[in-house]
Amino acid sequence: MLAKTYCAAVVGLEATTITIEVNMTRGVMFSLSGMADTAVRESYSRISAALPNVGFRLPLSSLTINLSPADIRKEGSSYDLPIAVGMLAAHGKIPTDNLDKYMMVGELGLDGKLKPVRAALPIAIRARKEHFKGLIVPADNAREAAVVNNLEVYGLEDIMQVVGLLNGTQQPQPMVVDTRKEFYAQQYNFELDYADVKGQENVKRALEVAAAGGHNLIMIGPPGSGKSMMAKRLPSILPPLSLAESLETTQVHSVAGKLSRDTSLISQRPFRSPHHTISQVGLCGGTSSAQPGEVSLAHNGVLFLDELTEFSKQTLEVLRQPLEDRKITIARAKYTVEYPCSFMFVASMNPCPCGYYGDPTHTCVCTPGQIQRYMGKISGPLLDRIDIQCEISALSFDDISKASPGEPSAAIRERVIKARAIQEERFRGIRDIHCNAQMTERMIHQYAEPDAQSLQLLRMGMERLKLSARAYNRILKVARTIADLDGSERVQSSHIAEAIGYRNLDRGDWAERGF
């Protein structure tokens, strides 16, 4: 007897419908075909042990299982459930009438329980596109998949519930998620707030400018000056995710298996802060199954690299292409996967190995050669992709004890949202350009061209501070954002002056240390 069930294979963020054909004949042979990896081939062992444990005694028979299309690689344990259901249907334990109405995925435990799998959301999107009536998933994946409307999503605990649903003896209720209600309820629920940060007003201003224009930023200063503390609060002042951005971000985390049982949609911008021992594959993605890396998990959010110079130089260099293209392509011998990675890059570092070069209260013990090698770990091309370079000093005891609570994140966020709204209107109709940081050189001349007075100030600043040529466009981009925060249509001298102050690492004295 022949039975067919349906599931999906996920490559990147796209799912492809897979038809599982189970044919039963007399004999004792088992065959599985269709470009399956080891986890899929091991499914028969799990299924043959699980079914007797829940009361299904299948007679000896010859089974041929085909996963079609055969030229698409199938990976992971999500095929256990549809293969098991196909085997039961081929043995006459389940009617075949309803099998074409449902797509199903799930890993099967030896006790018959359904265990969660990756990429339930892209699979649900595919099931709706293919006009399936419903999607059967493990209970832990139900909320994630139920984000997709016009599709009945059944989150079930074990294979007996699946059999009951297909036999019509049980009528479980599909999972229903009020997507918009949950999405908007969590948007502004931040644990960290800039009100907790005392002093450092110049650095908080730089972070506000970076958030308003989507600019990459690096902070350089001694240990204990608050670099990490302020960076971790950056998501609290960024514009809220749109529903479309949230769905795309959730898909990336779904494919990576990073969503918890209680999560339906990611409603806040991601903040990823990998350890400096991370590999190139961990940062940009890869492995044999081409999983997304940290740059993709930070999509529509922030990628923060603390102690930037502690990362290996080879690992840092792989960031150059994602920062420029805002997408990353992972190529394998038989397939290529593309993931989005549009994120704000934020980094922090010490000025030297001991951390106290230029600090007025501590003596630096590093030699000039040590400092130059330390700073030389960051290449010019990578630094060229960072618009704002901000120096930070440690607060004294008196400053800490006397400083009043800082401005709350909500107040800063309102200004950032207004500036972003101006940019959205400015770039309306231009594909892939949403904020000032993404402007091309032609757009810089069109939207950020300074007047004669501002141009003269820029010339003087570059000459006196010995700024490099690459700083020119960066200054104009940042000046455009400062003008947007002020509500000014034109880039003025004050905006240029502030933007010049954010190019600390391009100054002549910094250049002597390796830049």
Order of alpha helices (4+ residues) and beta strands (2+ residues): beta-beta-beta-alpha-alpha-beta-alpha-beta-beta-beta-alpha-beta-alpha-beta-alpha-alpha-alpha-beta-alpha-alpha-beta-alpha-beta-beta-alpha-beta-alpha-alpha-beta-beta-beta-alpha-alpha-beta-alpha-alpha-alpha-alpha-alpha-alpha-alpha
